[in-house]
Amino acid sequence: MLAAAGVPFTARAAGLDEDAAKAGLADLRPRELADALAEMKAIKLSTRLPATLVLGCDQVLETAEGATLSKPASRDDAAAQLRALSGKRHHLHSAAVIAEGGRASWRAVERASLTVRPLTDAFITAYLDAEWPAVAGCVGGYRVEGPGVQLFSRIEGSHFTILGLPLLRLLDYLRVRGVIAA
């Protein structure tokens, strides 16, 4: 998304153990969890690159029951996630945090609401035949930017938020900082 928007950047892994971090943040609500994980990623890398603006991002899926889903561990797990979401509404919380010198200096969290139409097992199988393993890295086991859009009966919120980044708010901040042209 950054490249498509014309934002110069270098991608680097933060080296954060997300499973361990999530275990330590288990008491947070999904929105707060997305924000905390994005901040942890940004700060961890920012301590190694103190003179650089470091962007950390995370996305958390909140089910209708208030639980969170992680990236599916296997194709069977993806099918189970899709069955659990079938016929229900869920929320995606996408967070971005910029850190400088090991401290957070900017943050944004946005929410999108998605309603999955009732899915048959045959449709889920066909969908995963087409999309696995590409959706292995996607919470909920789907990508709306391809055949996954057929999973939904309603989508509310920014397309960029659904893809995992509150991009328009980030672009505003980068203009203020002079990173991109105003």
Contacts in CASP RR format, 6 or more apart in sequence:
PFRMAT RR
TARGET T0000
AUTHOR 0000-0000-0000
METHOD contacts of the structure
MODEL  1
MLAAAGVPFTARAAGLDEDAAKAGLADLRPRELADALAEMKAIKLSTRLP
ATLVLGCDQVLETAEGATLSKPASRDDAAAQLRALSGKRHHLHSAAVIAE
GGRASWRAVERASLTVRPLTDAFITAYLDAEWPAVAGCVGGYRVEGPGVQ
LFSRIEGSHFTILGLPLLRLLDYLRVRGVIAA
1 160 0 8 1.000
1 163 0 8 1.000
1 165 0 8 1.000
1 167 0 8 1.000
2 9 0 8 1.000
3 9 0 8 1.000
5 167 0 8 1.000
5 171 0 8 1.000
6 180 0 8 1.000
7 171 0 8 1.000
7 174 0 8 1.000
7 179 0 8 1.000
7 180 0 8 1.000
8 179 0 8 1.000
9 55 0 8 1.000
12 45 0 8 1.000
12 49 0 8 1.000
14 40 0 8 1.000
14 41 0 8 1.000
14 42 0 8 1.000
14 44 0 8 1.000
14 45 0 8 1.000
14 56 0 8 1.000
15 41 0 8 1.000
15 44 0 8 1.000
15 45 0 8 1.000
16 37 0 8 1.000
16 40 0 8 1.000
16 41 0 8 1.000
16 44 0 8 1.000
18 37 0 8 1.000
21 36 0 8 1.000
21 37 0 8 1.000
21 40 0 8 1.000
22 33 0 8 1.000
22 37 0 8 1.000
22 70 0 8 1.000
25 32 0 8 1.000
25 33 0 8 1.000
25 36 0 8 1.000
25 37 0 8 1.000
28 36 0 8 1.000
30 60 0 8 1.000
30 61 0 8 1.000
30 62 0 8 1.000
30 66 0 8 1.000
30 68 0 8 1.000
30 91 0 8 1.000
30 93 0 8 1.000
31 60 0 8 1.000
31 62 0 8 1.000
31 93 0 8 1.000
31 95 0 8 1.000
31 109 0 8 1.000
31 111 0 8 1.000
33 58 0 8 1.000
33 60 0 8 1.000
33 68 0 8 1.000
33 93 0 8 1.000
34 58 0 8 1.000
34 59 0 8 1.000
34 60 0 8 1.000
34 93 0 8 1.000
34 94 0 8 1.000
34 95 0 8 1.000
34 109 0 8 1.000
35 58 0 8 1.000
35 93 0 8 1.000
35 95 0 8 1.000
35 97 0 8 1.000
35 107 0 8 1.000
35 109 0 8 1.000
37 58 0 8 1.000
37 60 0 8 1.000
37 95 0 8 1.000
38 56 0 8 1.000
38 57 0 8 1.000
38 58 0 8 1.000
38 95 0 8 1.000
38 96 0 8 1.000
38 97 0 8 1.000
38 107 0 8 1.000
39 56 0 8 1.000
39 95 0 8 1.000
39 97 0 8 1.000
39 99 0 8 1.000
39 104 0 8 1.000
39 107 0 8 1.000
41 56 0 8 1.000
41 57 0 8 1.000
41 58 0 8 1.000
41 97 0 8 1.000
42 54 0 8 1.000
42 55 0 8 1.000
42 56 0 8 1.000
42 97 0 8 1.000
42 98 0 8 1.000
42 99 0 8 1.000
42 104 0 8 1.000
43 54 0 8 1.000
43 97 0 8 1.000
43 99 0 8 1.000
43 102 0 8 1.000
43 103 0 8 1.000
43 104 0 8 1.000
45 54 0 8 1.000
45 56 0 8 1.000
45 99 0 8 1.000
46 52 0 8 1.000
46 54 0 8 1.000
46 99 0 8 1.000
46 100 0 8 1.000
46 101 0 8 1.000
46 102 0 8 1.000
46 103 0 8 1.000
47 101 0 8 1.000
47 102 0 8 1.000
50 100 0 8 1.000
50 101 0 8 1.000
50 102 0 8 1.000
51 101 0 8 1.000
52 100 0 8 1.000
53 98 0 8 1.000
53 99 0 8 1.000
53 100 0 8 1.000
53 105 0 8 1.000
53 177 0 8 1.000
53 179 0 8 1.000
54 98 0 8 1.000
54 99 0 8 1.000
54 100 0 8 1.000
55 96 0 8 1.000
55 97 0 8 1.000
55 98 0 8 1.000
55 170 0 8 1.000
56 96 0 8 1.000
56 97 0 8 1.000
56 98 0 8 1.000
56 99 0 8 1.000
57 94 0 8 1.000
57 95 0 8 1.000
57 96 0 8 1.000
57 97 0 8 1.000
57 164 0 8 1.000
57 165 0 8 1.000
58 94 0 8 1.000
58 95 0 8 1.000
59 92 0 8 1.000
59 93 0 8 1.000
59 94 0 8 1.000
59 95 0 8 1.000
59 139 0 8 1.000
59 164 0 8 1.000
60 68 0 8 1.000
60 92 0 8 1.000
60 93 0 8 1.000
60 95 0 8 1.000
60 139 0 8 1.000
61 68 0 8 1.000
61 69 0 8 1.000
61 90 0 8 1.000
61 91 0 8 1.000
61 92 0 8 1.000
61 93 0 8 1.000
61 139 0 8 1.000
61 140 0 8 1.000
62 68 0 8 1.000
62 90 0 8 1.000
62 91 0 8 1.000
62 92 0 8 1.000
62 93 0 8 1.000
63 69 0 8 1.000
63 84 0 8 1.000
63 85 0 8 1.000
63 88 0 8 1.000
63 90 0 8 1.000
64 88 0 8 1.000
64 89 0 8 1.000
64 90 0 8 1.000
69 81 0 8 1.000
69 84 0 8 1.000
69 139 0 8 1.000
69 140 0 8 1.000
70 139 0 8 1.000
71 136 0 8 1.000
71 137 0 8 1.000
71 138 0 8 1.000
71 139 0 8 1.000
71 140 0 8 1.000
71 141 0 8 1.000
72 78 0 8 1.000
72 80 0 8 1.000
72 81 0 8 1.000
72 135 0 8 1.000
72 136 0 8 1.000
72 137 0 8 1.000
72 138 0 8 1.000
72 140 0 8 1.000
72 141 0 8 1.000
75 128 0 8 1.000
75 132 0 8 1.000
75 133 0 8 1.000
75 136 0 8 1.000
78 128 0 8 1.000
78 132 0 8 1.000
78 135 0 8 1.000
78 136 0 8 1.000
78 140 0 8 1.000
78 141 0 8 1.000
79 124 0 8 1.000
79 125 0 8 1.000
79 128 0 8 1.000
81 140 0 8 1.000
81 141 0 8 1.000
82 116 0 8 1.000
82 119 0 8 1.000
82 124 0 8 1.000
82 127 0 8 1.000
82 128 0 8 1.000
82 140 0 8 1.000
82 141 0 8 1.000
82 142 0 8 1.000
82 151 0 8 1.000
83 119 0 8 1.000
83 121 0 8 1.000
83 124 0 8 1.000
85 116 0 8 1.000
85 140 0 8 1.000
85 151 0 8 1.000
86 116 0 8 1.000
86 117 0 8 1.000
86 118 0 8 1.000
86 119 0 8 1.000
86 124 0 8 1.000
87 115 0 8 1.000
87 116 0 8 1.000
87 117 0 8 1.000
87 118 0 8 1.000
87 119 0 8 1.000
87 153 0 8 1.000
88 115 0 8 1.000
88 116 0 8 1.000
89 113 0 8 1.000
89 114 0 8 1.000
89 115 0 8 1.000
89 116 0 8 1.000
89 154 0 8 1.000
90 113 0 8 1.000
90 114 0 8 1.000
90 116 0 8 1.000
91 111 0 8 1.000
91 112 0 8 1.000
91 113 0 8 1.000
91 114 0 8 1.000
92 111 0 8 1.000
92 112 0 8 1.000
92 114 0 8 1.000
92 139 0 8 1.000
92 161 0 8 1.000
92 162 0 8 1.000
92 164 0 8 1.000
93 109 0 8 1.000
93 110 0 8 1.000
93 111 0 8 1.000
94 109 0 8 1.000
94 110 0 8 1.000
94 111 0 8 1.000
94 112 0 8 1.000
94 160 0 8 1.000
94 161 0 8 1.000
94 162 0 8 1.000
94 163 0 8 1.000
94 164 0 8 1.000
94 165 0 8 1.000
94 166 0 8 1.000
95 107 0 8 1.000
95 108 0 8 1.000
95 109 0 8 1.000
95 166 0 8 1.000
96 107 0 8 1.000
96 108 0 8 1.000
96 109 0 8 1.000
96 165 0 8 1.000
96 166 0 8 1.000
96 169 0 8 1.000
96 170 0 8 1.000
97 104 0 8 1.000
97 106 0 8 1.000
97 107 0 8 1.000
98 104 0 8 1.000
98 105 0 8 1.000
98 106 0 8 1.000
98 107 0 8 1.000
98 173 0 8 1.000
99 105 0 8 1.000
106 173 0 8 1.000
108 166 0 8 1.000
108 169 0 8 1.000
108 170 0 8 1.000
108 173 0 8 1.000
109 166 0 8 1.000
110 157 0 8 1.000
110 158 0 8 1.000
110 161 0 8 1.000
110 166 0 8 1.000
110 169 0 8 1.000
111 157 0 8 1.000
111 161 0 8 1.000
112 155 0 8 1.000
112 156 0 8 1.000
112 157 0 8 1.000
112 158 0 8 1.000
112 161 0 8 1.000
112 162 0 8 1.000
113 154 0 8 1.000
113 155 0 8 1.000
113 156 0 8 1.000
113 157 0 8 1.000
114 144 0 8 1.000
114 152 0 8 1.000
114 154 0 8 1.000
114 155 0 8 1.000
114 156 0 8 1.000
114 162 0 8 1.000
115 152 0 8 1.000
115 153 0 8 1.000
115 154 0 8 1.000
115 155 0 8 1.000
116 151 0 8 1.000
116 152 0 8 1.000
116 153 0 8 1.000
117 151 0 8 1.000
117 152 0 8 1.000
117 153 0 8 1.000
119 151 0 8 1.000
127 142 0 8 1.000
127 147 0 8 1.000
127 148 0 8 1.000
127 150 0 8 1.000
127 151 0 8 1.000
128 135 0 8 1.000
130 147 0 8 1.000
131 142 0 8 1.000
131 143 0 8 1.000
131 146 0 8 1.000
131 147 0 8 1.000
131 148 0 8 1.000
134 143 0 8 1.000
135 141 0 8 1.000
135 142 0 8 1.000
135 143 0 8 1.000
142 148 0 8 1.000
142 151 0 8 1.000
144 152 0 8 1.000
144 155 0 8 1.000
144 159 0 8 1.000
144 162 0 8 1.000
144 163 0 8 1.000
145 163 0 8 1.000
155 162 0 8 1.000
158 166 0 8 1.000
158 167 0 8 1.000
158 168 0 8 1.000
160 166 0 8 1.000
160 167 0 8 1.000
160 168 0 8 1.000
171 180 0 8 1.000
174 180 0 8 1.000
175 181 0 8 1.000
175 182 0 8 1.000
176 182 0 8 1.000
END
